[in-house]
Amino acid sequence: MSAVKTLGQFIIERQSDFPYAKGELSRLLRDLAIAAKIVNREINKAGLADILGEAGSTNVQGECQKKLDIYANEQFIAALKNGGECCIVVSEENDEYIYIDSAVSKDAKYIVAIDPLDGSSNIDVNVAVGTVFSIYRRKSEQGKATMEDILQKGTEQVAAGYIIYGSSTMLVYTTGKGVNGFTLDPSIGEFCLSHPDLTIPQDGTIYSINEGNYTHFPDGVKKYIKYCQVEDRNTNRPYTSRYTGSMVADLHRNLIKGGIFIYPCTASSMYGKLRLIYECNPMAFIIEQAGGLASNGYTRILDLDVKELHQRSPVFIGSENMVKVAEEFMASFSPQVLKRTFEGVVSIQ
Ligand code: P6P
């Protein structure tokens, strides 16, 4: 059996990728991994403990917060506060950003944006859920980090990753030098390298979209869905439709097998549902590093201007050739959506 390599060993080994870094980013990644293990433990026994169901409160998205949402948020924020490498946390569960004003963190140079428990409505029905994180260096040299340090384009990320709490628990991340996946071995409590140098197939036969919203999709999306369903042996169509309601689970499957995930704008949500800072940007960084593409149907996700903490964006993400075909349908049949997207005020409802 080949030697087991833990996440900690891997991070130290790859530290030389960052000549300027003195280990802070490495420690930050380890802080996130610790919180992931704690959250994983609670998720795996959620059915037993009294942490299922609604917590009663609602988050900035107006979504009912389940107790595990809140628990996961608290664990990741606590790990980042105690680690001392992060000066600001942006979380889907918090209306405002969290400034970590402590002696250990006052000179911290990193900002972390996080969706602590994505897809949490699936917890009660035992479908995989995930955590998504995005890491930036602050732009300002000194003093209290501010909104300007947060509102950076996705191209400025220094690292991004997700944890998927599924049939096994995996941590997948990139620091801009490829994508690597680690599977949690509960018997030793360590994430162990299981998927080195992950790449997404250039072509795929899986499309992931909530077709329940079909009526409200732009024409380009409607025509792309019909394209996926046409019988054409030469291009392996009809494709297979797979949609779990957990973006992390859908994207992880597509990363391994090939495929495209689309959450477009709809009549009720002009800019789609997914959030740019802590969902679209980190997943776009990972998928691009794995050889795929990610756009809003017209423009590369990582190039989009970031204007609001909880800004939404339509997202077309996955295998390169599938995203390119979907973008051709958008250009041909829905150019007007581009105009509306770029003219309208950023929607954060
Ligand atoms: P819908 C979960 O709430 C989430 O943010 C993503 O994980 C998922 O892909 C999407 O929303 C599901 O949204 O509208 O299809 O239920």
Boltz pocket constraint, residues with backbone or C-beta under 6 A from the ligand:
constraints:
  - pocket:
      binder: B
      contacts: [[A, 118], [A, 119], [A, 120], [A, 121], [A, 210], [A, 245], [A, 246], [A, 247], [A, 248], [A, 273], [A, 274]]
      max_distance: 6.0
